[in-house]
Amino acid sequence: MLSPADSLAPEWLVVPDDANDLVPAVWPSSARRDVDGALTIAGLSATGLARTFGTPLLVLDEDEVRSRARAFRLAFDAAAGENGTTAQVYYAGKAFLCTTVARWVVDEGLRVDVCTGGELEVALAAGVAPASIGFHGNNKSTAELERAVEVGVGSIIVDSAIEIERLAAITARTDAVQRVFVRVISGVHAETHDFLATAHEDQKFGFPLAEAEAAVARIREIRGLEFAGLHCHIGSQIFGVAGFRESASRVLELHASLLEGGPVPQLNLGGGFGIAYTRVDDPTPIETLAGEIVAAVAEGCAARGIEIPALSFEPGRAIVGTAGVTIYEVGTTKDVELESGAVRRYISVDGGMSDNARPALYGAQFSARLASRSGIGAPQLSRVVGKHCESGDIVVDHEYLPDDLVPGDLLAVPATGAYCASLASNYNHVPRPPIVAVRDGRAQIIVRGETIADVLARDAGIDPASADDIDIER
């Protein structure tokens, strides 16, 4: 019989037989418990990592990132070869980008996809060949476009008619030739939160299918632009291939009609492949994704009597997400009696929405496990919350954790490799945590953690005497 607290749990959350278990799909493949019950990643214990680097701490398993990047490349290479074409895989840097990770994915044969001038500079600083970079964004500034053309990025994914004209002016002035894709809205809705779905009509990205032909015609008129093909992205955290199949079918209709006016060399179907955040999530295997999506494109081309184009894909979360584990220290615990008579346990940790904004942004669900030891208590329905002055500062909404968890214990939240660091902030003037890469029992800081001094360094009022008045042009 369920306890009153259990009645607060969502239907998908089951009481685990062991509240210390590590669900394989959610954690890096190197995650284990040592003889003392502490969580280890790549042979390093959570307790040792926390003592060395402090908490909160984002730990990134290098082998996990590399193996997933390699798996995507091999799977799409194989699927493309079986269907008479080629495939390129871009790492979607918005998931998480630093110079070290950029080098890892390039080592594994991937290209890099960026969506701001800042991300472009990180990729360049990492030594990524500009020709292997794709540049996204719905509002690329003239300065960003000038920089992209200057360094010779391999492709710019244009998102609006205004952007086409900006590029026309830049290439005319510099006598450059820039390769571009046209991003289109297929109208296929990803089965995710509205903020994650990027292929419905009422949103900021891309050209509606009905307007894309005119955009391509304009590009073909401009001497400095080379039309490379169409791009479509239907959203994020998607399981299954039905949405990709339908989207590909719709975009191929446009692709076929554009062939009447000239070549359409490539088709980029984006990414958005999901990962497991909880024990009930069932992500589609990489080989299945690649095989079925490429086969759907081949079938669609055969039905229209056209040659299958070269293909491109942009997984980000699915490469880096599961590789990340965030380690926190428990500060307080509190049992709150609700009006129904149920009691909810709140477990407060020393981070929160400043290092993981996803639950607050769109209700993302995560898992958690006691990391400094194995618990001996019974599973207790708990809510893990952060230290920020917001009631919505929830790290893990619903989880069963041992009821003997106490302040000072370490708690680990898996699947935080994607978007957590990318979305991190200094809310409440909390410094952003360090990011440490682990491999074969060794640890290396790849992004330095901030200090309070770093946060204060931007405050010009600390030394008012050194702040000069600035004359503003009228």
Backbone torsions as a table, in degrees:
resi	resn	phi	psi	omega
1	MET	NA	138.7	179.5
2	LEU	-70.6	142.1	171.7
3	SER	-78.8	164.4	176.0
4	PRO	-55.5	-36.9	178.9
5	ALA	-65.8	-40.5	-179.9
6	ASP	-61.1	-27.8	-179.5
7	SER	-67.5	-13.9	176.8
8	LEU	-81.8	-14.1	-175.2
9	ALA	-74.0	143.4	173.4
10	PRO	-66.4	159.6	-175.4
11	GLU	-60.5	-32.8	-175.5
12	TRP	-74.4	-18.6	-175.7
13	LEU	-88.2	118.8	-179.2
14	VAL	-103.8	152.4	176.4
15	VAL	-73.1	120.8	-177.8
16	PRO	-73.7	150.1	172.8
17	ASP	-65.0	-31.3	-179.3
18	ASP	-136.5	114.5	-178.1
19	ALA	-74.2	4.1	175.6
20	ASN	-107.0	0.1	-173.7
21	ASP	-68.1	155.4	178.3
22	LEU	-117.2	103.9	-177.0
23	VAL	-67.4	119.7	-171.0
24	PRO	-55.0	-40.6	-175.3
25	ALA	-68.3	-20.1	-174.1
26	VAL	-92.5	-28.3	-173.4
27	TRP	-106.2	158.6	171.6
28	PRO	-57.8	150.2	-176.2
29	SER	-64.2	-18.1	179.2
30	SER	-85.2	-4.9	-175.6
31	ALA	-67.3	131.8	-179.4
32	ARG	-145.5	175.4	165.4
33	ARG	-116.0	134.8	-179.1
34	ASP	-83.0	-174.7	-175.4
35	VAL	-63.0	-22.8	178.1
36	ASP	-92.4	0.6	178.8
37	GLY	89.5	-0.7	-179.7
38	ALA	-76.5	146.4	174.2
39	LEU	-67.1	137.3	171.8
40	THR	-125.7	146.5	176.1
41	ILE	-130.5	124.6	-177.7
42	ALA	54.0	33.2	176.5
43	GLY	86.0	1.1	-179.7
44	LEU	-110.3	134.2	-176.4
45	SER	-79.8	148.8	176.4
46	ALA	-60.2	-36.2	-179.6
47	THR	-66.2	-42.8	178.2
48	GLY	-65.9	-41.2	178.4
49	LEU	-63.4	-42.6	-179.8
50	ALA	-66.7	-39.6	177.8
51	ARG	-64.0	-36.9	-175.6
52	THR	-78.7	-43.4	-170.5
53	PHE	-112.6	-8.4	-177.3
54	GLY	81.8	177.8	176.9
55	THR	-132.4	153.8	-5.3
56	PRO	-63.4	157.5	-178.2
57	LEU	-147.0	127.1	174.2
58	LEU	-96.5	120.5	-179.0
59	VAL	-106.1	129.1	-177.1
60	LEU	-120.1	121.6	-179.0
61	ASP	-82.5	108.2	-175.7
62	GLU	-60.2	-44.3	-178.6
63	ASP	-63.3	-33.1	178.3
64	GLU	-65.7	-44.0	177.7
65	VAL	-62.5	-48.4	-177.2
66	ARG	-63.1	-43.5	-176.7
67	SER	-67.3	-36.6	178.2
68	ARG	-71.3	-40.2	175.9
69	ALA	-60.4	-45.1	179.8
70	ARG	-63.9	-41.2	-178.8
71	ALA	-62.7	-41.4	177.7
72	PHE	-64.2	-43.9	-179.6
73	ARG	-62.3	-47.5	-178.1
74	LEU	-65.8	-39.7	-178.3
75	ALA	-66.2	-44.4	-179.9
76	PHE	-73.8	-33.1	173.7
77	ASP	-59.8	-46.5	-177.9
78	ALA	-65.6	-45.4	-178.7
79	ALA	-64.8	-40.5	179.2
80	ALA	-65.7	-43.8	179.9
81	GLY	-61.0	-37.9	179.1
82	GLU	-66.9	-21.0	-177.2
83	ASN	-113.1	16.4	171.8
84	GLY	76.0	29.8	177.9
85	THR	-143.7	-169.0	177.6
86	THR	-125.6	163.7	179.3
87	ALA	-139.7	141.4	172.2
88	GLN	-114.0	141.0	177.0
89	VAL	-116.7	123.4	175.9
90	TYR	-103.5	136.5	170.9
91	TYR	-81.1	122.2	-179.5
92	ALA	-77.5	98.9	-172.3
93	GLY	-62.8	-20.8	-178.8
94	LYS	-63.0	-22.4	177.8
95	ALA	-62.6	-48.9	170.4
96	PHE	-170.7	127.6	-177.7
97	LEU	-135.6	127.0	165.3
98	CYS	-145.6	169.3	-174.6
99	THR	-62.5	-37.1	-178.5
100	THR	-64.6	-47.2	179.8
101	VAL	-64.5	-38.5	177.2
102	ALA	-58.7	-41.7	179.1
103	ARG	-67.0	-38.9	178.1
104	TRP	-57.1	-50.5	-173.4
105	VAL	-70.4	-34.7	175.8
106	VAL	-65.4	-39.9	175.5
107	ASP	-55.8	-33.0	-177.3
108	GLU	-90.1	9.3	173.0
109	GLY	93.3	13.2	-179.8
110	LEU	-96.7	160.3	168.2
111	ARG	-95.6	-180.0	-176.7
112	VAL	-129.3	134.7	-179.4
113	ASP	-110.1	125.7	179.4
114	VAL	-122.0	162.4	-178.7
115	CYS	-136.3	9.8	172.7
116	THR	-147.7	166.5	174.7
117	GLY	-61.9	-34.5	177.8
118	GLY	-63.7	-46.2	177.6
119	GLU	-63.5	-37.0	176.8
120	LEU	-59.4	-43.8	-178.5
121	GLU	-67.3	-34.4	176.0
122	VAL	-63.4	-45.6	179.4
123	ALA	-61.5	-43.3	178.8
124	LEU	-65.1	-40.9	178.8
125	ALA	-62.8	-28.8	178.1
126	ALA	-77.0	-9.5	-178.3
127	GLY	89.0	14.2	177.3
128	VAL	-66.6	131.1	178.8
129	ALA	-62.0	127.1	-178.8
130	PRO	-53.1	-35.3	-179.7
131	ALA	-65.4	-15.0	179.3
132	SER	-99.0	12.7	-177.6
133	ILE	-109.1	134.7	169.5
134	GLY	-107.6	139.5	-174.0
135	PHE	-118.5	113.3	179.1
136	HIS	-99.4	179.3	171.6
137	GLY	131.9	138.6	-178.1
138	ASN	-85.7	-12.3	-178.5
139	ASN	-143.9	57.9	176.9
140	LYS	-67.4	129.2	179.9
141	SER	-74.2	164.7	175.5
142	THR	-59.6	-39.8	179.2
143	ALA	-63.5	-41.0	178.7
144	GLU	-64.9	-43.0	179.5
145	LEU	-65.8	-40.0	178.0
146	GLU	-60.6	-42.4	179.3
147	ARG	-65.1	-42.2	-179.9
148	ALA	-62.5	-43.8	178.7
149	VAL	-67.4	-40.1	-178.8
150	GLU	-59.3	-45.6	-176.3
151	VAL	-83.2	-13.6	177.3
152	GLY	85.3	44.1	177.7
153	VAL	-60.1	147.6	-173.9
154	GLY	-65.2	-35.5	179.2
155	SER	-156.6	145.0	171.5
156	ILE	-115.7	128.2	-179.5
157	ILE	-92.8	105.3	-175.1
158	VAL	-79.7	145.1	-168.6
159	ASP	-123.0	-7.3	-177.0
160	SER	-160.1	162.1	176.5
161	ALA	-64.1	-35.6	178.7
162	ILE	-61.5	-40.6	-179.5
163	GLU	-65.4	-36.4	177.0
164	ILE	-59.8	-43.7	-179.2
165	GLU	-69.8	-34.5	175.4
166	ARG	-61.4	-44.2	179.6
167	LEU	-67.5	-36.1	177.5
168	ALA	-59.5	-44.1	-179.2
169	ALA	-67.4	-40.5	-178.5
170	ILE	-65.7	-47.5	-177.8
171	THR	-68.9	-32.1	176.2
172	ALA	-66.2	-39.5	-178.2
173	ARG	-72.5	-33.4	-174.9
174	THR	-102.3	-5.5	-177.6
175	ASP	59.6	32.2	178.1
176	ALA	-95.1	163.5	171.3
177	VAL	-121.1	120.8	-176.0
178	GLN	-113.3	129.6	178.1
179	ARG	-81.5	132.4	-177.1
180	VAL	-135.1	148.4	167.7
181	PHE	-107.0	156.2	173.0
182	VAL	-108.5	120.8	178.4
183	ARG	-82.8	129.8	-178.2
184	VAL	-120.9	156.6	177.9
185	ILE	-102.3	113.3	-175.6
186	SER	-80.8	-17.4	-177.1
187	GLY	84.4	0.8	177.5
188	VAL	-85.1	127.4	-176.3
189	HIS	-94.0	122.6	173.4
190	ALA	-69.5	145.5	-178.4
191	GLU	-84.9	62.3	-178.9
192	THR	-137.8	-175.6	175.7
193	HIS	-57.3	146.3	-177.9
194	ASP	-54.1	-34.6	-178.7
195	PHE	-71.1	-17.7	-179.7
196	LEU	-95.3	-15.3	-178.2
197	ALA	-85.6	125.3	-174.0
198	THR	-123.0	19.8	180.0
199	ALA	-124.7	8.8	172.9
200	HIS	-86.2	160.0	-168.1
201	GLU	-69.0	-35.1	-172.3
202	ASP	-91.0	70.6	178.7
203	GLN	-158.7	174.9	-165.2
204	LYS	-85.8	-14.3	-171.9
205	PHE	-91.6	137.7	162.3
206	GLY	77.4	178.5	177.6
207	PHE	-100.9	135.3	169.3
208	PRO	-57.8	150.4	-177.9
209	LEU	-53.6	-37.3	-176.8
210	ALA	-68.1	-21.2	-178.4
211	GLU	-101.8	-9.2	-172.9
212	ALA	-69.2	-33.6	-177.3
213	GLU	-62.4	-39.6	179.0
214	ALA	-67.0	-36.9	178.0
215	ALA	-63.6	-43.3	179.2
216	VAL	-65.1	-41.0	178.9
217	ALA	-60.2	-41.0	178.9
218	ARG	-65.1	-42.8	179.0
219	ILE	-60.1	-41.3	-179.0
220	ARG	-66.9	-18.3	177.4
221	GLU	-80.6	-19.4	-170.3
222	ILE	-93.9	121.3	-175.5
223	ARG	-59.7	-34.1	-175.3
224	GLY	-86.2	1.8	-179.8
225	LEU	-117.6	137.5	177.3
226	GLU	-115.0	117.9	-179.1
227	PHE	-76.1	118.3	-176.2
228	ALA	-97.8	-24.9	-178.7
229	GLY	149.0	-168.7	-177.0
230	LEU	-103.3	151.5	177.0
231	HIS	-129.9	138.8	176.1
232	CYS	-146.0	138.1	179.5
233	HIS	-136.8	123.0	-171.6
234	ILE	-96.8	-4.4	178.3
235	GLY	143.0	-163.5	-174.9
236	SER	-133.5	160.6	178.0
237	GLN	55.5	51.9	-176.4
238	ILE	-103.2	129.7	172.7
239	PHE	-102.1	145.7	178.7
240	GLY	83.9	175.8	-175.3
241	VAL	-121.8	0.8	-175.6
242	ALA	-59.4	-44.0	-179.7
243	GLY	-63.9	-39.8	179.2
244	PHE	-66.4	-39.2	179.2
245	ARG	-62.3	-47.1	-178.2
246	GLU	-66.3	-42.4	179.6
247	SER	-63.1	-44.0	178.7
248	ALA	-59.6	-40.6	-179.9
249	SER	-60.5	-43.6	-178.4
250	ARG	-68.9	-41.8	-178.6
251	VAL	-69.3	-32.9	178.9
252	LEU	-65.6	-28.1	174.7
253	GLU	-60.6	-46.2	177.3
254	LEU	-66.0	-44.2	179.3
255	HIS	-53.9	-46.5	-178.0
256	ALA	-63.3	-41.5	-178.4
257	SER	-69.0	-32.8	180.0
258	LEU	-69.2	-25.0	179.5
259	LEU	-61.2	-23.0	179.2
260	GLU	-67.0	-22.0	-178.0
261	GLY	-104.3	-2.2	-179.4
262	GLY	150.4	179.5	-177.2
263	PRO	-68.4	148.7	173.4
264	VAL	-129.3	83.6	-165.9
265	PRO	-65.3	-35.6	-171.0
266	GLN	-132.2	159.2	172.2
267	LEU	-133.4	120.1	178.9
268	ASN	-106.6	116.5	-177.1
269	LEU	-99.1	14.9	172.4
270	GLY	70.7	-148.3	-177.9
271	GLY	-146.2	-124.9	179.8
272	GLY	90.0	12.3	-179.0
273	PHE	-67.8	133.5	-171.8
274	GLY	-83.9	163.2	174.9
275	ILE	-127.9	171.1	178.2
276	ALA	-88.1	126.1	172.1
277	TYR	-106.5	-25.2	179.7
278	THR	-132.2	170.4	-175.6
279	ARG	-67.3	-17.6	-178.9
280	VAL	-93.7	-8.9	178.6
281	ASP	-71.1	139.0	-176.0
282	ASP	-130.8	78.9	-178.1
283	PRO	-66.5	149.4	179.8
284	THR	-73.0	132.4	178.7
285	PRO	-57.7	146.2	-176.2
286	ILE	-57.3	-43.5	-178.0
287	GLU	-64.3	-35.3	177.6
288	THR	-68.0	-45.0	177.6
289	LEU	-55.4	-52.2	-176.2
290	ALA	-63.1	-49.0	-176.3
291	GLY	-61.5	-46.1	-174.6
292	GLU	-76.2	-36.5	-179.9
293	ILE	-69.1	-46.3	179.9
294	VAL	-65.2	-39.0	177.9
295	ALA	-62.2	-37.9	178.7
296	ALA	-63.8	-40.1	177.4
297	VAL	-65.3	-43.6	179.9
298	ALA	-62.0	-42.0	179.0
299	GLU	-64.5	-42.4	179.9
300	GLY	-63.7	-38.9	178.3
301	CYS	-68.6	-41.3	179.6
302	ALA	-62.9	-40.1	-179.9
303	ALA	-64.6	-27.0	-179.0
304	ARG	-98.5	-1.8	178.6
305	GLY	69.3	33.0	-179.6
306	ILE	-121.3	159.7	179.4
307	GLU	-75.2	140.8	177.8
308	ILE	-70.5	130.3	-178.9
309	PRO	-78.9	169.7	166.9
310	ALA	-64.2	147.5	-173.4
311	LEU	-118.4	153.0	175.1
312	SER	-136.7	150.3	179.7
313	PHE	-141.9	155.8	-172.2
314	GLU	-134.5	64.4	175.3
315	PRO	-72.4	139.4	176.6
316	GLY	-130.2	-67.4	178.4
317	ARG	-54.2	-41.7	-175.3
318	ALA	-69.0	-14.2	176.4
319	ILE	-93.5	-44.5	-170.5
320	VAL	-105.8	-18.4	-171.7
321	GLY	-59.2	-53.9	-175.3
322	THR	-70.8	-17.1	-179.4
323	ALA	-73.7	-16.2	-174.2
324	GLY	-99.6	137.6	174.5
325	VAL	-134.1	127.8	178.2
326	THR	-100.7	129.9	-179.8
327	ILE	-106.8	127.0	178.3
328	TYR	-121.2	161.7	168.2
329	GLU	-105.5	135.9	177.6
330	VAL	-74.4	129.7	179.9
331	GLY	-100.6	-49.5	178.9
332	THR	-140.4	158.3	169.1
333	THR	-128.7	148.7	-175.4
334	LYS	-150.3	128.3	174.8
335	ASP	-98.0	119.7	-176.4
336	VAL	-109.8	119.2	179.0
337	GLU	-82.1	126.8	-178.0
338	LEU	-94.9	167.4	-177.3
339	GLU	-59.5	-31.3	-179.4
340	SER	-72.3	-9.8	-175.2
341	GLY	97.2	-12.8	177.0
342	ALA	-73.4	155.1	178.4
343	VAL	-118.9	125.7	176.3
344	ARG	-106.1	130.0	177.1
345	ARG	-90.1	125.9	175.3
346	TYR	-103.1	128.0	178.6
347	ILE	-116.8	113.4	-177.2
348	SER	-94.9	134.9	179.9
349	VAL	-119.5	171.8	-170.9
350	ASP	-89.3	20.0	173.2
351	GLY	-133.6	-140.1	177.2
352	GLY	141.2	-138.9	-172.0
353	MET	-68.2	-13.4	175.3
354	SER	-75.1	-25.4	176.1
355	ASP	-110.1	-10.0	174.3
356	ASN	-150.1	92.7	-178.0
357	ALA	-85.2	-7.2	-170.7
358	ARG	-62.1	-42.9	177.9
359	PRO	-61.5	-39.8	-179.8
360	ALA	-71.4	-34.7	-177.2
361	LEU	-70.9	-48.5	-175.7
362	TYR	-146.6	33.3	172.1
363	GLY	65.8	29.0	-179.2
364	ALA	-62.4	140.6	179.1
365	GLN	-98.9	139.2	176.6
366	PHE	-130.8	170.6	174.7
367	SER	-112.0	170.1	176.6
368	ALA	-153.8	152.6	175.7
369	ARG	-144.1	145.5	170.3
370	LEU	-60.5	129.3	-169.8
371	ALA	-112.9	-23.7	-176.1
372	SER	-85.3	-12.8	-179.6
373	ARG	-167.9	173.9	169.6
374	SER	-90.4	133.4	176.5
375	GLY	-75.2	151.8	177.6
376	ILE	-111.3	-4.3	-178.7
377	GLY	-85.0	170.8	178.4
378	ALA	-72.5	154.5	176.2
379	PRO	-61.9	129.3	179.9
380	GLN	-124.5	130.5	178.1
381	LEU	-63.6	125.6	-172.6
382	SER	-136.3	160.2	172.4
383	ARG	-125.9	124.2	179.7
384	VAL	-93.8	124.8	-176.5
385	VAL	-125.9	159.5	-179.1
386	GLY	-92.2	-174.8	-175.2
387	LYS	-96.2	1.4	-174.1
388	HIS	-79.8	157.2	-175.2
389	CYS	-84.1	60.9	178.5
390	GLU	-145.9	130.8	177.2
391	SER	-66.7	-21.8	178.5
392	GLY	-86.4	7.7	-179.9
393	ASP	-80.2	75.9	-177.7
394	ILE	-112.1	129.5	178.7
395	VAL	-92.1	-48.2	177.3
396	VAL	-134.0	114.6	-172.1
397	ASP	-68.6	-44.4	-176.0
398	HIS	-141.1	124.0	176.1
399	GLU	-158.2	147.6	172.8
400	TYR	-94.0	119.7	179.2
401	LEU	-127.3	155.7	-178.7
402	PRO	-58.9	139.8	-175.0
403	ASP	-77.4	-1.1	175.4
404	ASP	-96.9	10.9	177.2
405	LEU	-64.6	134.3	-174.2
406	VAL	-136.5	164.4	174.5
407	PRO	-54.6	140.9	-177.0
408	GLY	97.6	-21.0	173.5
409	ASP	-66.9	155.2	172.1
410	LEU	-96.2	141.1	178.4
411	LEU	-121.9	137.1	179.7
412	ALA	-116.8	134.5	176.8
413	VAL	-115.0	115.6	-177.6
414	PRO	-84.0	173.9	176.4
415	ALA	60.3	39.5	-179.9
416	THR	-108.8	15.8	-178.7
417	GLY	-72.9	-23.0	-176.9
418	ALA	-109.6	132.0	171.0
419	TYR	72.5	-17.7	-179.9
420	CYS	-69.8	-55.5	177.1
421	ALA	-65.8	-36.7	-178.5
422	SER	-62.8	-33.6	-177.9
423	LEU	-96.4	3.2	-174.0
424	ALA	-63.4	151.2	-177.4
425	SER	-141.2	177.4	173.7
426	ASN	-105.1	33.7	-179.5
427	TYR	-54.5	138.3	-173.3
428	ASN	60.2	22.2	-179.3
429	HIS	57.4	39.6	174.6
430	VAL	-92.4	126.9	178.9
431	PRO	-66.0	146.6	176.9
432	ARG	-74.1	142.9	-173.5
433	PRO	-77.3	161.2	174.6
434	PRO	-71.5	160.0	174.9
435	ILE	-121.2	127.0	-174.6
436	VAL	-120.6	129.6	174.5
437	ALA	-91.9	138.1	179.4
438	VAL	-124.7	143.0	178.1
439	ARG	-164.3	129.8	174.7
440	ASP	51.1	43.5	176.3
441	GLY	77.6	11.5	179.1
442	ARG	-121.5	150.0	179.8
443	ALA	-126.7	144.7	-179.6
444	GLN	-143.5	130.1	174.5
445	ILE	-70.5	124.4	177.2
446	ILE	-110.0	-19.0	170.0
447	VAL	-138.1	120.2	-177.3
448	ARG	-66.7	138.3	174.4
449	GLY	-71.8	149.7	178.4
450	GLU	-82.1	156.2	171.9
451	THR	-113.6	167.6	174.5
452	ILE	-59.3	-34.8	177.5
453	ALA	-61.6	-38.4	176.7
454	ASP	-62.1	-43.1	-178.8
455	VAL	-65.9	-42.4	-178.8
456	LEU	-71.5	-20.9	-175.3
457	ALA	-61.5	-23.0	-179.2
458	ARG	-86.4	-9.2	-176.1
459	ASP	-86.0	102.4	-175.1
460	ALA	-69.8	-13.8	-177.6
461	GLY	-83.8	-5.3	-179.7
462	ILE	-64.6	-37.1	176.5
463	ASP	-124.5	78.5	-175.7
464	PRO	-57.1	-28.2	-177.3
465	ALA	-65.6	-25.5	-178.0
466	SER	-91.9	-2.3	-178.1
467	ALA	-90.6	119.1	179.5
468	ASP	-91.9	145.7	171.2
469	ASP	-68.1	146.6	-177.4
470	ILE	-115.5	127.7	176.1
471	ASP	-77.8	129.8	-179.6
472	ILE	-102.1	128.4	177.0
473	GLU	-65.8	139.3	177.8
474	ARG	-92.5	NA	NA
